[in-house]
């Protein structure tokens, strides 16, 4: 699959795992991932894309790193050491092995890598690990989006992501302008340039169609900074995830991540 990417990242995980964050009904109040690129450690964040799982605790190497993460929420990044790490996901406040939703999975990161771990689907849940692509400095002030398909039920044909204009007047199922190729579950697009100085919303459609099955406006991620739904609001760099529902979840990123 060919994607538009701003900068090659050398780390690709061998393990395929099945904004702070917001879904289509609420806002992130301007949360932007901290820019810690260039440290000796790697950076990891977590998407709880499983409504069925409820709030969850994410344990990495025996320590709770993301506590009580609600469904359709993306955390900010935190620092982890380089190398291979184990991951277990539990229901919030019930970190006993017999209750584990996902148990003893592993992921590997190198220095200065960014990774998104995502719990998705219903029982049995699926866990994806996305090797996040870097937003280059050339996008700053112009706008770029990285799409992620974290919906196991979306099918192997994949999901077409894109944008639509004039979101204030658009219907709940607008026609989208496609960006990049259709993405199968567990895949991401890499950063793609998006229109600026025009009000837009984001949408996901079934492969081969352009009628949105889920939408998300910038103002729903950052109500105060993106009220006009134009870029570059907030950082102008945004990650958007499709979860089962279907639902789109978004979070803004810092330049250089």
ChimeraX commands (.cxc) that place a marker at each C-alpha (Angstrom):
marker #1 position 0.00,0.00,0.00 radius 0.5
marker #1 position 1.39,3.40,-0.92 radius 0.5
marker #1 position 1.05,6.26,1.54 radius 0.5
marker #1 position 2.14,9.90,1.52 radius 0.5
marker #1 position 4.64,10.26,4.33 radius 0.5
marker #1 position 6.65,13.27,5.41 radius 0.5
marker #1 position 9.66,11.46,6.80 radius 0.5
marker #1 position 10.80,7.86,6.93 radius 0.5
marker #1 position 10.96,6.26,10.36 radius 0.5
marker #1 position 13.28,3.28,10.65 radius 0.5
marker #1 position 11.37,1.31,13.27 radius 0.5
marker #1 position 8.62,-1.02,12.13 radius 0.5
marker #1 position 7.18,-3.43,14.69 radius 0.5
marker #1 position 6.99,-7.09,13.82 radius 0.5
marker #1 position 4.13,-7.48,16.28 radius 0.5
marker #1 position 0.71,-6.44,14.95 radius 0.5
marker #1 position -1.49,-5.39,17.87 radius 0.5
marker #1 position -4.95,-4.82,17.63 radius 0.5
marker #1 position -7.83,13.70,22.56 radius 0.5
marker #1 position -6.30,14.59,26.33 radius 0.5
marker #1 position -8.57,13.07,23.67 radius 0.5
marker #1 position -12.03,13.35,22.34 radius 0.5
marker #1 position -14.61,11.62,20.21 radius 0.5
marker #1 position -17.29,13.10,18.01 radius 0.5
marker #1 position -19.37,14.32,20.94 radius 0.5
marker #1 position -16.80,16.22,23.04 radius 0.5
marker #1 position -13.62,18.27,22.89 radius 0.5
marker #1 position -9.99,17.97,23.85 radius 0.5
marker #1 position -9.82,21.57,25.02 radius 0.5
marker #1 position -6.66,22.09,23.04 radius 0.5
marker #1 position -4.55,19.15,24.20 radius 0.5
marker #1 position -1.46,18.73,22.05 radius 0.5
marker #1 position 1.10,15.95,22.35 radius 0.5
marker #1 position 4.27,17.22,23.96 radius 0.5
marker #1 position 7.20,17.47,21.58 radius 0.5
marker #1 position 9.92,15.31,23.13 radius 0.5
marker #1 position 11.41,14.05,19.88 radius 0.5
marker #1 position 15.15,13.56,19.96 radius 0.5
marker #1 position 15.45,12.06,23.46 radius 0.5
marker #1 position 17.28,8.78,24.01 radius 0.5
marker #1 position 14.00,7.09,24.95 radius 0.5
marker #1 position 10.96,6.25,22.86 radius 0.5
marker #1 position 7.49,7.78,23.24 radius 0.5
marker #1 position 4.31,5.73,23.62 radius 0.5
marker #1 position 0.64,6.71,23.81 radius 0.5
marker #1 position -2.54,4.64,24.11 radius 0.5
marker #1 position -5.91,4.65,22.34 radius 0.5
marker #1 position -8.82,2.93,24.06 radius 0.5
marker #1 position -10.91,2.18,20.98 radius 0.5
marker #1 position -13.07,-0.48,22.66 radius 0.5
marker #1 position -16.38,0.79,24.02 radius 0.5
marker #1 position -17.13,-2.75,25.22 radius 0.5
marker #1 position -14.04,-2.80,27.44 radius 0.5
marker #1 position -14.99,0.34,29.34 radius 0.5
marker #1 position -12.22,2.25,31.09 radius 0.5
marker #1 position -8.95,0.33,31.23 radius 0.5
marker #1 position -5.55,0.29,32.91 radius 0.5
marker #1 position -2.53,-0.32,30.68 radius 0.5
marker #1 position 0.38,-2.06,32.37 radius 0.5
marker #1 position 3.79,-1.89,30.68 radius 0.5
marker #1 position 6.57,-4.00,32.16 radius 0.5
marker #1 position 4.57,-4.58,35.34 radius 0.5
marker #1 position 3.73,-0.91,36.02 radius 0.5
marker #1 position 0.47,0.92,35.30 radius 0.5
marker #1 position 1.40,3.55,32.71 radius 0.5
marker #1 position -2.09,4.61,31.55 radius 0.5
marker #1 position -4.74,4.45,34.29 radius 0.5
marker #1 position -8.53,4.44,33.86 radius 0.5
marker #1 position -8.39,5.39,30.17 radius 0.5
marker #1 position -11.96,5.86,28.98 radius 0.5
marker #1 position -13.31,4.48,25.68 radius 0.5
marker #1 position -12.58,6.60,22.59 radius 0.5
marker #1 position -9.78,8.44,24.35 radius 0.5
marker #1 position -6.17,8.95,23.23 radius 0.5
marker #1 position -3.58,9.67,25.91 radius 0.5
marker #1 position -0.60,11.94,25.55 radius 0.5
marker #1 position 2.80,10.36,24.98 radius 0.5
marker #1 position 4.98,9.13,27.82 radius 0.5
marker #1 position 8.61,8.12,27.75 radius 0.5
marker #1 position 9.74,4.46,27.78 radius 0.5
marker #1 position 13.16,2.95,27.40 radius 0.5
marker #1 position 14.30,1.48,24.13 radius 0.5
marker #1 position 13.94,-2.25,23.53 radius 0.5
marker #1 position 11.15,-4.78,23.95 radius 0.5
marker #1 position 8.31,-4.21,26.43 radius 0.5
marker #1 position 5.40,-6.32,27.65 radius 0.5
marker #1 position 1.82,-5.00,27.72 radius 0.5
marker #1 position -1.25,-6.18,29.61 radius 0.5
marker #1 position -4.59,-4.37,29.60 radius 0.5
marker #1 position -7.04,-4.73,32.49 radius 0.5
marker #1 position -10.43,-3.28,33.38 radius 0.5
marker #1 position -9.79,-0.08,35.36 radius 0.5
marker #1 position -8.97,-0.75,39.01 radius 0.5
marker #1 position -9.05,-4.53,38.51 radius 0.5
marker #1 position -5.45,-5.38,37.68 radius 0.5
marker #1 position -5.66,-9.11,38.36 radius 0.5
marker #1 position -4.42,-11.61,35.80 radius 0.5
marker #1 position -7.74,-13.44,35.57 radius 0.5
marker #1 position -9.46,-10.18,34.55 radius 0.5
marker #1 position -6.94,-9.25,31.81 radius 0.5
marker #1 position -8.46,-8.11,28.51 radius 0.5
marker #1 position -5.14,-8.46,26.66 radius 0.5
marker #1 position -2.30,-10.29,28.37 radius 0.5
marker #1 position 1.49,-10.34,27.97 radius 0.5
marker #1 position 1.76,-8.81,24.51 radius 0.5
marker #1 position 5.07,-7.28,23.46 radius 0.5
marker #1 position 6.22,-4.31,21.40 radius 0.5
marker #1 position 9.69,-3.06,20.46 radius 0.5
marker #1 position 10.87,0.53,20.09 radius 0.5
marker #1 position 14.16,2.17,19.21 radius 0.5
marker #1 position 15.53,5.51,20.37 radius 0.5
marker #1 position 13.31,8.52,19.53 radius 0.5
marker #1 position 10.52,6.34,18.09 radius 0.5
marker #1 position 6.85,7.22,18.57 radius 0.5
marker #1 position 4.31,4.42,19.04 radius 0.5
marker #1 position 0.54,4.27,19.48 radius 0.5
marker #1 position -0.88,1.20,21.22 radius 0.5
marker #1 position -4.58,0.67,20.56 radius 0.5
marker #1 position -7.17,-1.58,22.17 radius 0.5
marker #1 position -10.03,-2.16,19.73 radius 0.5
marker #1 position -13.16,-4.18,19.08 radius 0.5
marker #1 position -15.28,-6.37,21.33 radius 0.5
marker #1 position -14.55,-9.69,23.04 radius 0.5
marker #1 position -12.11,-11.00,22.18 radius 0.5
marker #1 position -10.52,-7.57,21.96 radius 0.5
marker #1 position -7.83,-6.78,19.42 radius 0.5
marker #1 position -4.62,-4.85,20.13 radius 0.5
marker #1 position -2.77,-2.88,17.45 radius 0.5
marker #1 position 0.60,-1.19,17.65 radius 0.5
marker #1 position 1.10,1.69,15.19 radius 0.5
marker #1 position 4.61,2.93,14.44 radius 0.5
marker #1 position 3.77,6.64,14.25 radius 0.5
marker #1 position 5.16,8.56,11.31 radius 0.5
marker #1 position 6.92,11.85,11.98 radius 0.5
marker #1 position 5.29,15.17,11.06 radius 0.5
marker #1 position 8.13,17.10,9.41 radius 0.5
marker #1 position 8.66,20.80,10.03 radius 0.5
marker #1 position 7.48,21.57,6.48 radius 0.5
marker #1 position 3.88,20.99,7.60 radius 0.5
marker #1 position 4.00,23.61,10.33 radius 0.5
marker #1 position 1.56,26.37,9.43 radius 0.5
marker #1 position 0.13,24.35,6.54 radius 0.5
marker #1 position -1.80,21.51,8.14 radius 0.5
marker #1 position -1.42,17.73,8.00 radius 0.5
marker #1 position -3.36,14.70,9.20 radius 0.5
marker #1 position -2.34,11.13,10.00 radius 0.5
marker #1 position -5.23,8.64,9.71 radius 0.5
marker #1 position -5.35,5.33,11.64 radius 0.5
marker #1 position -7.77,2.45,11.07 radius 0.5
marker #1 position -8.27,0.97,14.55 radius 0.5
marker #1 position -11.59,-0.69,13.69 radius 0.5
marker #1 position -11.36,-4.52,13.41 radius 0.5
marker #1 position -14.88,-4.69,11.97 radius 0.5
marker #1 position -14.13,-2.32,9.07 radius 0.5
marker #1 position -13.10,-5.26,6.85 radius 0.5
marker #1 position -10.09,-6.13,4.73 radius 0.5
marker #1 position -11.28,-3.84,1.93 radius 0.5
marker #1 position -10.44,-1.04,4.32 radius 0.5
marker #1 position -11.69,2.46,4.99 radius 0.5
marker #1 position -11.25,5.56,2.85 radius 0.5
marker #1 position -10.40,8.67,4.86 radius 0.5
marker #1 position -10.70,12.26,3.73 radius 0.5
marker #1 position -12.16,15.69,4.39 radius 0.5
marker #1 position -15.23,17.71,3.51 radius 0.5
marker #1 position -15.77,21.46,3.41 radius 0.5
marker #1 position -18.22,23.73,5.19 radius 0.5
marker #1 position -18.80,21.34,8.12 radius 0.5
marker #1 position -21.21,23.73,9.84 radius 0.5
marker #1 position -23.76,23.19,7.06 radius 0.5
marker #1 position -22.89,19.60,6.09 radius 0.5
marker #1 position -25.21,16.67,6.76 radius 0.5
marker #1 position -24.28,13.85,9.13 radius 0.5
marker #1 position -23.10,11.81,6.12 radius 0.5
marker #1 position -21.31,14.28,3.82 radius 0.5
marker #1 position -19.35,13.38,0.71 radius 0.5
marker #1 position -15.62,13.35,1.46 radius 0.5
marker #1 position -12.63,14.19,-0.71 radius 0.5
marker #1 position -10.37,11.15,-0.40 radius 0.5
marker #1 position -6.85,11.52,0.99 radius 0.5
marker #1 position -4.43,8.66,0.34 radius 0.5
marker #1 position -5.37,5.00,-0.14 radius 0.5
marker #1 position -7.97,2.94,1.70 radius 0.5
marker #1 position -6.59,1.56,4.97 radius 0.5
marker #1 position -7.21,-1.97,6.22 radius 0.5
marker #1 position -7.54,-2.50,10.02 radius 0.5
marker #1 position -4.27,-1.95,11.84 radius 0.5
marker #1 position -2.81,0.43,9.22 radius 0.5
marker #1 position -2.04,4.15,9.19 radius 0.5
marker #1 position -1.64,6.64,6.37 radius 0.5
marker #1 position 1.35,8.65,7.47 radius 0.5
marker #1 position 1.09,12.47,7.44 radius 0.5
marker #1 position -0.90,13.92,4.52 radius 0.5
marker #1 position -1.27,17.61,3.69 radius 0.5
marker #1 position -4.75,19.06,4.24 radius 0.5
marker #1 position -6.42,22.26,2.99 radius 0.5
marker #1 position -5.82,25.43,4.98 radius 0.5
marker #1 position -7.80,28.65,5.40 radius 0.5
marker #1 position -11.03,26.84,4.62 radius 0.5
marker #1 position -13.47,25.26,7.08 radius 0.5
marker #1 position -13.18,21.48,6.88 radius 0.5
marker #1 position -14.25,18.34,8.71 radius 0.5
marker #1 position -12.82,14.85,8.52 radius 0.5
marker #1 position -14.68,11.74,7.42 radius 0.5
marker #1 position -14.33,7.98,6.95 radius 0.5
marker #1 position -16.15,6.03,4.23 radius 0.5
marker #1 position -16.30,2.40,3.21 radius 0.5
marker #1 position -13.75,1.47,0.55 radius 0.5
marker #1 position -14.91,2.43,-2.94 radius 0.5
marker #1 position -17.37,5.04,-1.66 radius 0.5
marker #1 position -17.20,8.69,-0.59 radius 0.5
marker #1 position -20.25,8.91,1.68 radius 0.5
marker #1 position -19.03,9.39,5.23 radius 0.5
marker #1 position -20.00,6.80,7.84 radius 0.5
marker #1 position -18.27,8.80,10.61 radius 0.5
marker #1 position -17.21,12.45,10.84 radius 0.5
marker #1 position -15.12,14.65,13.13 radius 0.5
marker #1 position -14.66,18.44,13.13 radius 0.5
marker #1 position -11.52,20.18,14.41 radius 0.5
marker #1 position -13.78,22.11,16.80 radius 0.5
marker #1 position -14.81,18.81,18.40 radius 0.5
marker #1 position -11.18,18.11,19.26 radius 0.5
marker #1 position -10.32,21.66,20.38 radius 0.5
marker #1 position -13.45,23.78,20.91 radius 0.5
marker #1 position -11.62,26.96,21.87 radius 0.5
marker #1 position -8.68,26.91,19.47 radius 0.5
marker #1 position -10.48,25.42,16.46 radius 0.5
marker #1 position -13.94,26.99,16.65 radius 0.5
marker #1 position -13.71,28.03,12.99 radius 0.5
marker #1 position -12.67,24.51,11.85 radius 0.5
marker #1 position -9.83,25.99,9.78 radius 0.5
marker #1 position -6.13,25.13,9.74 radius 0.5
marker #1 position -3.75,25.90,11.14 radius 0.5
marker #1 position -5.75,25.82,14.34 radius 0.5
marker #1 position -4.01,24.38,17.38 radius 0.5
marker #1 position -0.75,22.95,15.93 radius 0.5
marker #1 position -2.29,22.25,12.50 radius 0.5
marker #1 position -1.10,18.65,12.86 radius 0.5
marker #1 position -3.71,16.07,13.86 radius 0.5
marker #1 position -3.99,12.30,14.33 radius 0.5
marker #1 position -7.43,10.79,13.61 radius 0.5
marker #1 position -8.42,7.25,14.55 radius 0.5
marker #1 position -11.38,5.17,13.36 radius 0.5
marker #1 position -12.78,2.90,16.07 radius 0.5
marker #1 position -15.70,0.47,15.99 radius 0.5
marker #1 position -19.04,2.24,16.08 radius 0.5
marker #1 position -17.93,3.67,13.71 radius 0.5
marker #1 position -16.44,6.64,15.56 radius 0.5
marker #1 position -13.62,9.05,14.74 radius 0.5
marker #1 position -11.31,10.13,17.57 radius 0.5
marker #1 position -8.76,12.94,17.19 radius 0.5
marker #1 position -5.80,14.49,18.96 radius 0.5
marker #1 position -3.44,17.28,17.92 radius 0.5
marker #1 position 0.30,16.70,17.65 radius 0.5
marker #1 position 3.30,18.95,18.15 radius 0.5
marker #1 position 5.50,19.90,15.23 radius 0.5
marker #1 position 8.43,17.50,15.04 radius 0.5
marker #1 position 6.55,14.51,16.46 radius 0.5
marker link #1:1,2 radius 0.2
marker link #1:2,3 radius 0.2
marker link #1:3,4 radius 0.2
marker link #1:4,5 radius 0.2
marker link #1:5,6 radius 0.2
marker link #1:6,7 radius 0.2
marker link #1:7,8 radius 0.2
marker link #1:8,9 radius 0.2
marker link #1:9,10 radius 0.2
marker link #1:10,11 radius 0.2
marker link #1:11,12 radius 0.2
marker link #1:12,13 radius 0.2
marker link #1:13,14 radius 0.2
marker link #1:14,15 radius 0.2
marker link #1:15,16 radius 0.2
marker link #1:16,17 radius 0.2
marker link #1:17,18 radius 0.2
marker link #1:19,20 radius 0.2
marker link #1:20,21 radius 0.2
marker link #1:21,22 radius 0.2
marker link #1:22,23 radius 0.2
marker link #1:23,24 radius 0.2
marker link #1:24,25 radius 0.2
marker link #1:25,26 radius 0.2
marker link #1:26,27 radius 0.2
marker link #1:27,28 radius 0.2
marker link #1:28,29 radius 0.2
marker link #1:29,30 radius 0.2
marker link #1:30,31 radius 0.2
marker link #1:31,32 radius 0.2
marker link #1:32,33 radius 0.2
marker link #1:33,34 radius 0.2
marker link #1:34,35 radius 0.2
marker link #1:35,36 radius 0.2
marker link #1:36,37 radius 0.2
marker link #1:37,38 radius 0.2
marker link #1:38,39 radius 0.2
marker link #1:39,40 radius 0.2
marker link #1:40,41 radius 0.2
marker link #1:41,42 radius 0.2
marker link #1:42,43 radius 0.2
marker link #1:43,44 radius 0.2
marker link #1:44,45 radius 0.2
marker link #1:45,46 radius 0.2
marker link #1:46,47 radius 0.2
marker link #1:47,48 radius 0.2
marker link #1:48,49 radius 0.2
marker link #1:49,50 radius 0.2
marker link #1:50,51 radius 0.2
marker link #1:51,52 radius 0.2
marker link #1:52,53 radius 0.2
marker link #1:53,54 radius 0.2
marker link #1:54,55 radius 0.2
marker link #1:55,56 radius 0.2
marker link #1:56,57 radius 0.2
marker link #1:57,58 radius 0.2
marker link #1:58,59 radius 0.2
marker link #1:59,60 radius 0.2
marker link #1:60,61 radius 0.2
marker link #1:61,62 radius 0.2
marker link #1:62,63 radius 0.2
marker link #1:63,64 radius 0.2
marker link #1:64,65 radius 0.2
marker link #1:65,66 radius 0.2
marker link #1:66,67 radius 0.2
marker link #1:67,68 radius 0.2
marker link #1:68,69 radius 0.2
marker link #1:69,70 radius 0.2
marker link #1:70,71 radius 0.2
marker link #1:71,72 radius 0.2
marker link #1:72,73 radius 0.2
marker link #1:73,74 radius 0.2
marker link #1:74,75 radius 0.2
marker link #1:75,76 radius 0.2
marker link #1:76,77 radius 0.2
marker link #1:77,78 radius 0.2
marker link #1:78,79 radius 0.2
marker link #1:79,80 radius 0.2
marker link #1:80,81 radius 0.2
marker link #1:81,82 radius 0.2
marker link #1:82,83 radius 0.2
marker link #1:83,84 radius 0.2
marker link #1:84,85 radius 0.2
marker link #1:85,86 radius 0.2
marker link #1:86,87 radius 0.2
marker link #1:87,88 radius 0.2
marker link #1:88,89 radius 0.2
marker link #1:89,90 radius 0.2
marker link #1:90,91 radius 0.2
marker link #1:91,92 radius 0.2
marker link #1:92,93 radius 0.2
marker link #1:93,94 radius 0.2
marker link #1:94,95 radius 0.2
marker link #1:95,96 radius 0.2
marker link #1:96,97 radius 0.2
marker link #1:97,98 radius 0.2
marker link #1:98,99 radius 0.2
marker link #1:99,100 radius 0.2
marker link #1:100,101 radius 0.2
marker link #1:101,102 radius 0.2
marker link #1:102,103 radius 0.2
marker link #1:103,104 radius 0.2
marker link #1:104,105 radius 0.2
marker link #1:105,106 radius 0.2
marker link #1:106,107 radius 0.2
marker link #1:107,108 radius 0.2
marker link #1:108,109 radius 0.2
marker link #1:109,110 radius 0.2
marker link #1:110,111 radius 0.2
marker link #1:111,112 radius 0.2
marker link #1:112,113 radius 0.2
marker link #1:113,114 radius 0.2
marker link #1:114,115 radius 0.2
marker link #1:115,116 radius 0.2
marker link #1:116,117 radius 0.2
marker link #1:117,118 radius 0.2
marker link #1:118,119 radius 0.2
marker link #1:119,120 radius 0.2
marker link #1:120,121 radius 0.2
marker link #1:121,122 radius 0.2
marker link #1:122,123 radius 0.2
marker link #1:123,124 radius 0.2
marker link #1:124,125 radius 0.2
marker link #1:125,126 radius 0.2
marker link #1:126,127 radius 0.2
marker link #1:127,128 radius 0.2
marker link #1:128,129 radius 0.2
marker link #1:129,130 radius 0.2
marker link #1:130,131 radius 0.2
marker link #1:131,132 radius 0.2
marker link #1:132,133 radius 0.2
marker link #1:133,134 radius 0.2
marker link #1:134,135 radius 0.2
marker link #1:135,136 radius 0.2
marker link #1:136,137 radius 0.2
marker link #1:137,138 radius 0.2
marker link #1:138,139 radius 0.2
marker link #1:139,140 radius 0.2
marker link #1:140,141 radius 0.2
marker link #1:141,142 radius 0.2
marker link #1:142,143 radius 0.2
marker link #1:143,144 radius 0.2
marker link #1:144,145 radius 0.2
marker link #1:145,146 radius 0.2
marker link #1:146,147 radius 0.2
marker link #1:147,148 radius 0.2
marker link #1:148,149 radius 0.2
marker link #1:149,150 radius 0.2
marker link #1:150,151 radius 0.2
marker link #1:151,152 radius 0.2
marker link #1:152,153 radius 0.2
marker link #1:153,154 radius 0.2
marker link #1:154,155 radius 0.2
marker link #1:155,156 radius 0.2
marker link #1:156,157 radius 0.2
marker link #1:157,158 radius 0.2
marker link #1:158,159 radius 0.2
marker link #1:159,160 radius 0.2
marker link #1:160,161 radius 0.2
marker link #1:161,162 radius 0.2
marker link #1:162,163 radius 0.2
marker link #1:163,164 radius 0.2
marker link #1:164,165 radius 0.2
marker link #1:165,166 radius 0.2
marker link #1:166,167 radius 0.2
marker link #1:167,168 radius 0.2
marker link #1:168,169 radius 0.2
marker link #1:169,170 radius 0.2
marker link #1:170,171 radius 0.2
marker link #1:171,172 radius 0.2
marker link #1:172,173 radius 0.2
marker link #1:173,174 radius 0.2
marker link #1:174,175 radius 0.2
marker link #1:175,176 radius 0.2
marker link #1:176,177 radius 0.2
marker link #1:177,178 radius 0.2
marker link #1:178,179 radius 0.2
marker link #1:179,180 radius 0.2
marker link #1:180,181 radius 0.2
marker link #1:181,182 radius 0.2
marker link #1:182,183 radius 0.2
marker link #1:183,184 radius 0.2
marker link #1:184,185 radius 0.2
marker link #1:185,186 radius 0.2
marker link #1:186,187 radius 0.2
marker link #1:187,188 radius 0.2
marker link #1:188,189 radius 0.2
marker link #1:189,190 radius 0.2
marker link #1:190,191 radius 0.2
marker link #1:191,192 radius 0.2
marker link #1:192,193 radius 0.2
marker link #1:193,194 radius 0.2
marker link #1:194,195 radius 0.2
marker link #1:195,196 radius 0.2
marker link #1:196,197 radius 0.2
marker link #1:197,198 radius 0.2
marker link #1:198,199 radius 0.2
marker link #1:199,200 radius 0.2
marker link #1:200,201 radius 0.2
marker link #1:201,202 radius 0.2
marker link #1:202,203 radius 0.2
marker link #1:203,204 radius 0.2
marker link #1:204,205 radius 0.2
marker link #1:205,206 radius 0.2
marker link #1:206,207 radius 0.2
marker link #1:207,208 radius 0.2
marker link #1:208,209 radius 0.2
marker link #1:209,210 radius 0.2
marker link #1:210,211 radius 0.2
marker link #1:211,212 radius 0.2
marker link #1:212,213 radius 0.2
marker link #1:213,214 radius 0.2
marker link #1:214,215 radius 0.2
marker link #1:215,216 radius 0.2
marker link #1:216,217 radius 0.2
marker link #1:217,218 radius 0.2
marker link #1:218,219 radius 0.2
marker link #1:219,220 radius 0.2
marker link #1:220,221 radius 0.2
marker link #1:221,222 radius 0.2
marker link #1:222,223 radius 0.2
marker link #1:223,224 radius 0.2
marker link #1:224,225 radius 0.2
marker link #1:225,226 radius 0.2
marker link #1:226,227 radius 0.2
marker link #1:227,228 radius 0.2
marker link #1:228,229 radius 0.2
marker link #1:229,230 radius 0.2
marker link #1:230,231 radius 0.2
marker link #1:231,232 radius 0.2
marker link #1:232,233 radius 0.2
marker link #1:233,234 radius 0.2
marker link #1:234,235 radius 0.2
marker link #1:235,236 radius 0.2
marker link #1:236,237 radius 0.2
marker link #1:237,238 radius 0.2
marker link #1:238,239 radius 0.2
marker link #1:239,240 radius 0.2
marker link #1:240,241 radius 0.2
marker link #1:241,242 radius 0.2
marker link #1:242,243 radius 0.2
marker link #1:243,244 radius 0.2
marker link #1:244,245 radius 0.2
marker link #1:245,246 radius 0.2
marker link #1:246,247 radius 0.2
marker link #1:247,248 radius 0.2
marker link #1:248,249 radius 0.2
marker link #1:249,250 radius 0.2
marker link #1:250,251 radius 0.2
marker link #1:251,252 radius 0.2
marker link #1:252,253 radius 0.2
marker link #1:253,254 radius 0.2
marker link #1:254,255 radius 0.2
marker link #1:255,256 radius 0.2
marker link #1:256,257 radius 0.2
view
